[in-house]
């Protein structure tokens, strides 16, 4: 089942949202695409740790799922508590199934100050996790970046709460998003470019900078020195950037100059599959937004 079919099934008959096709065929889609690339390229600022750790698929989805599960937990309902086991269950639909990997991610997020831990009062063996204020602030940054293109396309007031970083909307959005984890996992696994760049450390940010650098250029080429420039902007080494782009070349996503270092060129294949990923991602955000607003009205 593809993302469009999953979205339609989740929405049912009563939840209006914008389809991926409607978004991609919008006359202002190029501006929305550019807006999202700009947002991804600057998300989390220049904080090396955050750029390296929260822009890699496993860490990013574990982080966002943890925020949603934290909002959904209630102190008097043990079944709702955010534990490592509950997080592990939620991440299955995101194709993250290794118990050791998830435990390591939790430990890493605790060390980075994104998750806090307390012992259950009735059973000291149970560790209850909670998103820190830092984590919530960073999540609001993400929500703003992914709602701004929708606002640009539609000028709809329903996106303004996310753009304003409203905590009440954040809570509603993340709890509603727990219903669509299957969709989020499909968006990546069904798109070769998105999966490749998201799995590489800071890969999605490297890709976003490549689209920024080549914007408006008919040949789709960056200028000389792109490796060094993007390495600094993405808090990784020049060798890492080179390795990521060599892998992308092998997939037909970019062309590299001979001799190396003169330019990196975005291929039509990369442009096409990333437009598909952006339109599907924005459609998914719009669906969760519709769920969240409905929940807030109830």
C-alpha positions as CSV (number, residue, x, y, z in Angstrom):
1,X,0.0,0.0,0.0
2,X,1.4,3.4,-1.0
3,X,1.3,6.6,1.0
4,X,-1.7,8.0,-0.9
5,X,-3.7,4.9,-0.2
6,X,-2.7,4.9,3.5
7,X,-3.6,8.6,3.8
8,X,-7.1,8.0,2.3
9,X,-7.7,5.0,4.6
10,X,-6.7,7.0,7.7
11,X,-8.7,10.0,6.8
12,X,-11.9,8.1,6.0
13,X,-14.8,10.2,4.8
14,X,-14.9,13.0,7.3
15,X,-11.3,14.4,7.4
16,X,-10.5,16.9,4.7
17,X,-6.9,17.2,3.8
18,X,-4.8,18.1,0.7
19,X,-3.6,15.2,-1.4
20,X,0.0,14.8,-2.6
21,X,-1.2,15.3,-6.2
22,X,-3.0,18.5,-5.3
23,X,0.1,19.8,-3.6
24,X,2.5,18.9,-6.4
25,X,0.2,20.3,-9.1
26,X,-0.3,23.6,-7.2
27,X,1.1,26.5,-9.3
28,X,3.1,27.7,-6.3
29,X,4.6,24.2,-5.6
30,X,8.2,25.3,-6.6
31,X,8.0,28.0,-3.9
32,X,6.8,25.5,-1.3
33,X,9.5,23.1,-2.3
34,X,12.1,25.8,-1.9
35,X,10.7,26.9,1.4
36,X,11.0,23.3,2.8
37,X,14.6,22.9,1.5
38,X,15.5,26.3,3.1
39,X,13.9,25.1,6.3
40,X,15.7,21.8,6.4
41,X,19.0,23.4,5.5
42,X,18.8,25.7,8.6
43,X,16.8,23.5,11.0
44,X,18.4,23.3,14.5
45,X,20.8,26.1,13.5
46,X,24.5,25.5,13.7
47,X,24.4,23.3,16.8
48,X,26.7,20.4,15.7
49,X,25.3,17.8,18.0
50,X,21.7,18.4,16.9
51,X,22.4,18.6,13.2
52,X,24.3,15.3,13.3
53,X,21.9,13.4,15.5
54,X,18.4,14.7,14.8
55,X,18.9,14.7,11.0
56,X,19.3,11.0,10.7
57,X,16.3,8.8,10.2
58,X,16.4,6.4,13.2
59,X,17.2,9.2,15.6
60,X,14.7,11.6,14.1
61,X,11.7,9.2,14.2
62,X,12.6,8.0,17.7
63,X,12.7,11.6,18.9
64,X,9.4,12.5,17.3
65,X,7.6,9.3,18.5
66,X,8.9,9.9,22.0
67,X,7.5,13.5,22.0
68,X,4.1,12.2,20.9
69,X,4.0,9.4,23.4
70,X,5.1,11.7,26.2
71,X,2.1,14.0,25.4
72,X,-0.2,11.0,25.3
73,X,0.9,9.5,28.7
74,X,-1.1,10.0,31.9
75,X,0.3,9.4,35.3
76,X,-2.7,7.4,36.5
77,X,-2.7,5.1,33.4
78,X,0.4,2.8,33.5
79,X,-0.4,1.5,30.0
80,X,0.2,5.0,28.7
81,X,3.5,5.6,30.2
82,X,6.4,6.4,27.9
83,X,8.8,3.5,28.5
84,X,11.5,2.1,26.3
85,X,9.2,-0.9,25.6
86,X,6.3,1.4,24.6
87,X,8.6,3.4,22.3
88,X,9.9,0.2,20.8
89,X,6.3,-0.9,20.0
90,X,5.5,2.5,18.3
91,X,8.6,2.4,16.2
92,X,7.8,-1.0,14.6
93,X,5.6,0.7,12.0
94,X,8.5,3.1,11.2
95,X,10.6,0.0,10.3
96,X,12.8,0.4,13.3
97,X,12.7,-2.9,15.1
98,X,16.1,-3.5,16.8
99,X,15.6,-3.5,20.5
100,X,19.3,-2.8,21.1
101,X,19.2,0.1,18.6
102,X,16.2,1.7,20.2
103,X,17.7,1.3,23.7
104,X,20.9,3.0,22.5
105,X,18.9,5.8,20.9
106,X,17.1,6.4,24.2
107,X,20.4,6.5,26.1
108,X,21.8,8.9,23.5
109,X,18.8,11.2,23.8
110,X,19.1,11.2,27.6
111,X,22.8,12.1,27.3
112,X,21.9,15.0,24.9
113,X,19.3,16.4,27.3
114,X,16.3,15.5,25.1
115,X,14.8,12.9,27.4
116,X,14.5,12.8,31.2
117,X,13.9,9.7,33.3
118,X,12.1,9.1,36.5
119,X,11.1,5.9,38.4
120,X,7.5,4.9,38.7
121,X,6.3,5.6,42.3
122,X,4.6,2.2,42.5
123,X,7.4,0.2,41.0
124,X,10.9,1.6,41.1
125,X,12.0,-0.9,38.4
126,X,10.0,1.0,35.8
127,X,11.7,3.9,34.1
128,X,9.3,6.5,32.7
129,X,10.7,8.8,30.0
130,X,9.7,12.4,29.5
131,X,10.6,14.9,26.7
132,X,12.7,17.8,28.1
133,X,11.9,21.4,27.5
134,X,14.8,21.5,25.0
135,X,13.2,18.6,23.1
136,X,9.8,20.3,23.0
137,X,11.4,23.6,21.7
138,X,13.3,21.7,19.0
139,X,10.1,19.9,18.0
140,X,8.3,23.2,17.6
141,X,11.0,24.3,15.2
142,X,10.4,21.2,13.1
143,X,6.7,21.8,13.1
144,X,7.2,25.4,11.9
145,X,9.5,24.3,9.0
146,X,7.0,21.7,7.8
147,X,3.9,23.9,8.1
148,X,5.3,27.0,6.4
149,X,5.1,25.5,2.9
150,X,1.5,24.6,3.4
151,X,0.7,28.1,4.5
152,X,2.5,29.4,1.5
153,X,0.4,27.2,-0.8
154,X,-3.0,27.9,0.8
155,X,-2.8,30.9,3.1
156,X,-4.9,28.9,5.5
157,X,-5.1,30.1,9.1
158,X,-5.0,26.6,10.4
159,X,-1.3,26.5,9.9
160,X,-0.6,29.6,11.9
161,X,-0.5,27.9,15.3
162,X,2.5,25.7,14.2
163,X,4.2,28.7,12.6
164,X,3.8,30.6,15.9
165,X,5.2,27.6,17.8
166,X,2.0,27.2,19.9
167,X,2.5,24.5,22.6
168,X,-1.2,23.5,22.6
169,X,-1.1,22.9,18.9
170,X,2.1,21.0,19.3
171,X,0.5,18.6,21.8
172,X,-2.5,18.1,19.6
173,X,-0.4,17.5,16.5
174,X,2.0,15.0,18.1
175,X,-0.8,13.0,19.8
176,X,-2.7,12.9,16.5
177,X,0.5,11.9,14.7
178,X,0.6,8.6,16.7
179,X,-2.3,7.4,14.4
180,X,-0.2,8.0,11.3
181,X,3.1,6.3,12.1
182,X,2.6,3.7,9.4
183,X,2.2,6.5,6.9
184,X,5.4,8.2,8.1
185,X,7.4,5.0,7.7
186,X,6.0,4.4,4.2
187,X,7.0,7.9,3.0
188,X,10.7,7.1,3.5
189,X,10.8,3.4,2.6
190,X,9.0,4.0,-0.8
191,X,11.4,6.8,-1.9
192,X,14.9,5.8,-2.8
193,X,16.3,9.4,-2.5
194,X,14.6,10.2,0.8
195,X,15.7,6.9,2.3
196,X,19.3,7.3,1.2
197,X,19.8,10.9,2.4
198,X,17.8,10.4,5.6
199,X,19.8,7.3,6.6
200,X,23.1,9.2,6.2
201,X,24.3,11.4,9.0
202,X,23.2,15.0,8.1
203,X,22.4,13.6,4.7
204,X,19.0,15.3,4.3
205,X,20.7,18.6,5.2
206,X,23.4,18.0,2.6
207,X,20.7,17.4,0.1
208,X,18.8,20.5,1.0
209,X,21.9,22.7,0.7
210,X,22.4,21.1,-2.8
211,X,19.0,22.2,-3.9
212,X,19.5,25.7,-2.4
213,X,22.9,26.1,-4.2
214,X,21.4,25.0,-7.6
215,X,18.2,26.9,-7.4
216,X,17.5,28.8,-10.6
217,X,20.4,27.2,-12.4
218,X,19.4,25.5,-15.7
219,X,22.3,23.1,-15.5
220,X,21.5,22.1,-11.9
221,X,25.1,22.5,-10.9
222,X,26.7,23.8,-7.7
223,X,29.7,26.0,-7.8
224,X,33.3,24.9,-7.0
225,X,34.0,24.2,-3.3
226,X,30.6,22.8,-2.5
227,X,32.1,19.9,-0.5
228,X,33.9,22.3,1.9
229,X,31.1,24.7,2.1
230,X,28.4,22.2,2.9
231,X,30.7,20.3,5.3
232,X,30.8,23.4,7.5
233,X,27.1,24.1,7.2
234,X,26.2,20.5,8.1
235,X,28.7,20.0,10.9
236,X,30.4,17.1,9.2
237,X,33.7,16.5,7.5
238,X,34.5,17.1,3.9
239,X,35.3,13.4,3.5
240,X,31.8,12.6,4.9
241,X,30.1,14.9,2.3
242,X,32.2,13.4,-0.5
243,X,31.2,9.9,0.6
244,X,27.5,10.8,0.8
245,X,27.6,12.3,-2.6
246,X,29.5,9.4,-4.1
247,X,26.8,7.1,-2.9
248,X,24.2,9.4,-4.3
249,X,26.0,9.3,-7.7
250,X,25.9,5.5,-7.7
251,X,22.1,5.7,-7.3
252,X,21.8,8.1,-10.2
253,X,20.8,11.0,-7.9
254,X,23.7,13.4,-8.6
255,X,26.4,13.9,-11.2
256,X,30.0,14.7,-10.0
257,X,32.5,16.7,-12.0
258,X,35.7,15.3,-13.5
259,X,38.1,16.4,-12.1
260,X,36.3,16.2,-8.8
261,X,35.3,19.3,-6.8
262,X,34.2,21.6,-9.6
263,X,30.5,20.9,-9.3
264,X,27.8,18.6,-8.1
265,X,24.8,18.4,-10.3
266,X,21.2,17.5,-9.3
267,X,19.9,14.9,-11.8
268,X,16.3,15.0,-13.1
269,X,15.7,11.7,-11.2
270,X,16.7,13.4,-7.9
271,X,14.5,16.4,-8.6
272,X,11.5,14.2,-9.5
273,X,11.7,11.8,-6.5
274,X,12.3,14.6,-4.0
275,X,9.3,16.6,-5.4
276,X,7.3,13.4,-4.8
277,X,8.7,13.1,-1.3
278,X,8.0,16.7,-0.5
279,X,4.4,16.6,-1.8
280,X,3.7,13.4,0.1
281,X,5.3,14.6,3.3
282,X,3.3,17.9,3.2
283,X,0.1,15.9,2.5
284,X,0.8,13.8,5.5
285,X,1.5,16.9,7.7
286,X,-1.8,18.3,6.4
287,X,-3.6,15.1,7.4
288,X,-2.2,15.1,10.9
289,X,-3.0,18.8,11.2
290,X,-6.6,18.0,10.3
291,X,-6.7,15.3,13.0
292,X,-5.2,17.7,15.5
293,X,-7.6,20.5,14.9
294,X,-10.6,18.1,15.1
295,X,-9.3,16.8,18.4
296,X,-8.9,20.3,19.7
297,X,-12.5,21.1,18.8
298,X,-13.8,18.1,20.8
